[in-house]
Amino acid sequence: AGGSSGGGGASSSAGGGGTPQTPSRYEAQKRRDWNTFGQYLRNHRPPLSLAQCSGAHVLEFLRYLDQFGKTKVHTASCPFFGHPNPPAPCPCPLRQAWGSLDALVGRLRAAFEEHGGRPESNPFAARAVRLFLREVREHQARARGVSYEKKKRSR
């Protein structure tokens, strides 16, 4: 019994069931995100149709998702505010990371149009959503001491 590590990773495509083409990871995630947003609309009080959905509802959805976040975002009064690697635990809240929210909005924006929505009425493309994402990015950069500059490609 040799210690071969990690064999067969390339052939681990999720599928079977006779589907000729397995959706890409992006397509599968986009479908899950769309279903989650649909569930959110149905559970909304009062329930919302997609046609009634605005940028404000998208912001409400993104704030709702924050409770499931795993990224520590320090408050201004925390001694670790601005430290990327704090030396000790603190009671600051866990939030959705900016990059996760940004990618989510991108997938939902595409899914909206794939489901018959008109680009000019896409709530995921609303100015308020773009401003919210920019604000989250700037706040998290300050709070975590992390810069979100585009990474230079190393060759």
C-alpha positions as CSV (number, residue, x, y, z in Angstrom):
1,A,0.0,0.0,0.0
2,G,2.0,2.9,-1.3
3,G,1.4,6.5,-0.2
4,S,0.1,7.8,-3.6
5,S,-1.6,11.1,-2.9
6,G,-4.5,12.6,-4.8
7,G,-4.9,10.3,-7.8
8,G,-7.8,10.6,-10.3
9,G,-8.6,14.2,-9.6
10,A,-9.3,15.0,-13.3
11,S,-11.9,12.4,-13.7
12,S,-14.0,13.5,-10.8
13,S,-16.7,15.2,-12.8
14,A,-20.1,15.3,-11.0
15,G,-22.6,13.7,-13.3
16,G,-23.8,10.4,-14.6
17,G,-27.5,9.9,-15.2
18,G,-26.9,9.9,-18.9
19,T,-26.6,13.7,-19.3
20,P,-24.5,14.3,-22.4
21,Q,-22.9,17.4,-21.0
22,T,-22.3,18.2,-17.4
23,P,-22.8,22.0,-16.7
24,S,-19.6,23.8,-15.9
25,R,-18.9,24.7,-12.3
26,Y,-19.9,28.3,-13.1
27,E,-23.2,27.3,-14.7
28,A,-24.0,25.0,-11.8
29,Q,-23.3,27.7,-9.3
30,K,-25.3,30.2,-11.3
31,R,-28.3,27.9,-11.2
32,R,-28.0,27.4,-7.4
33,D,-27.7,31.1,-6.9
34,W,-30.8,31.7,-9.1
35,N,-32.8,29.1,-7.2
36,T,-31.7,30.7,-3.9
37,F,-32.8,34.1,-5.1
38,G,-36.1,32.7,-6.3
39,Q,-36.6,31.2,-2.8
40,Y,-35.8,34.5,-1.2
41,L,-38.5,36.2,-3.4
42,R,-41.1,33.6,-2.5
43,N,-40.3,33.9,1.2
44,H,-40.4,37.7,1.1
45,R,-43.3,39.3,2.9
46,P,-45.2,40.1,0.8
47,P,-43.9,37.6,-1.8
48,L,-42.3,39.3,-4.8
49,S,-42.4,38.4,-8.5
50,L,-39.3,38.8,-10.5
51,A,-41.0,41.7,-12.4
52,Q,-41.5,43.6,-9.1
53,C,-37.8,43.1,-8.0
54,S,-35.7,46.2,-7.8
55,G,-32.1,47.0,-6.9
56,A,-33.4,47.7,-3.3
57,H,-34.6,44.1,-3.1
58,V,-31.2,42.9,-4.4
59,L,-29.5,44.9,-1.6
60,E,-31.9,43.4,0.9
61,F,-31.0,39.9,-0.4
62,L,-27.2,40.6,-0.1
63,R,-27.6,41.9,3.5
64,Y,-29.6,38.8,4.3
65,L,-26.8,36.6,3.0
66,D,-24.3,38.4,5.3
67,Q,-25.4,36.3,8.3
68,F,-24.0,33.2,6.5
69,G,-20.6,34.9,5.8
70,K,-17.2,33.5,7.0
71,T,-15.1,36.6,6.7
72,K,-14.2,38.5,9.9
73,V,-14.7,42.2,9.3
74,H,-13.4,44.3,12.2
75,T,-15.3,47.2,13.6
76,A,-13.6,50.6,13.9
77,S,-13.4,50.2,17.7
78,C,-11.7,46.8,17.5
79,P,-8.0,46.8,18.3
80,F,-7.4,44.6,15.2
81,F,-9.1,47.1,12.8
82,G,-6.8,47.3,9.8
83,H,-4.8,44.1,10.6
84,P,-5.0,41.4,8.0
85,N,-3.8,38.6,10.4
86,P,-5.0,39.5,14.0
87,P,-3.0,37.7,16.7
88,A,-6.1,36.9,18.8
89,P,-9.8,36.3,18.5
90,C,-12.2,39.2,18.7
91,P,-16.1,39.5,18.7
92,C,-16.3,41.3,15.4
93,P,-19.0,40.0,13.0
94,L,-18.5,37.5,10.2
95,R,-19.7,38.8,6.8
96,Q,-19.8,37.8,3.2
97,A,-16.5,38.6,1.6
98,W,-16.7,41.4,-1.0
99,G,-15.3,39.1,-3.7
100,S,-18.1,36.5,-3.0
101,L,-20.8,39.2,-3.3
102,D,-19.3,40.6,-6.4
103,A,-19.1,37.2,-8.1
104,L,-22.7,36.3,-6.9
105,V,-24.1,39.6,-8.4
106,G,-22.3,38.8,-11.7
107,R,-23.9,35.3,-11.9
108,L,-27.3,36.6,-10.9
109,R,-27.1,39.4,-13.4
110,A,-26.4,36.9,-16.2
111,A,-29.1,34.5,-15.0
112,F,-31.7,37.3,-14.9
113,E,-31.2,37.9,-18.6
114,E,-31.1,34.2,-19.4
115,H,-34.5,33.9,-17.7
116,G,-36.1,36.4,-20.0
117,G,-35.3,39.6,-18.1
118,R,-34.5,42.7,-20.1
119,P,-31.0,44.1,-19.6
120,E,-32.3,47.6,-19.0
121,S,-34.5,46.4,-16.2
122,N,-31.9,44.1,-14.6
123,P,-32.1,44.8,-10.8
124,F,-28.6,43.2,-10.4
125,A,-27.2,45.9,-12.6
126,A,-28.8,48.7,-10.7
127,R,-26.6,51.7,-9.7
128,A,-27.4,51.1,-6.1
129,V,-26.0,47.6,-6.3
130,R,-22.8,48.8,-7.9
131,L,-22.4,51.5,-5.2
132,F,-23.1,49.0,-2.4
133,L,-20.5,46.6,-3.7
134,R,-17.9,49.4,-4.0
135,E,-18.8,50.5,-0.4
136,V,-18.4,46.9,0.9
137,R,-15.0,46.5,-0.9
138,E,-13.7,49.8,0.6
139,H,-15.0,49.0,4.1
140,Q,-13.5,45.5,4.1
141,A,-10.2,46.7,2.7
142,R,-9.9,49.2,5.6
143,A,-11.2,46.9,8.3
144,R,-9.1,43.9,7.3
145,G,-6.0,45.8,6.1
146,V,-6.3,44.1,2.8
147,S,-6.0,46.0,-0.5
148,Y,-8.2,44.8,-3.4
149,E,-6.0,46.2,-6.2
150,K,-6.1,44.0,-9.2
151,K,-3.4,41.4,-8.9
152,K,-0.5,41.7,-11.3
153,R,0.0,38.5,-13.3
154,S,3.3,36.9,-12.5
155,R,5.1,35.2,-15.3
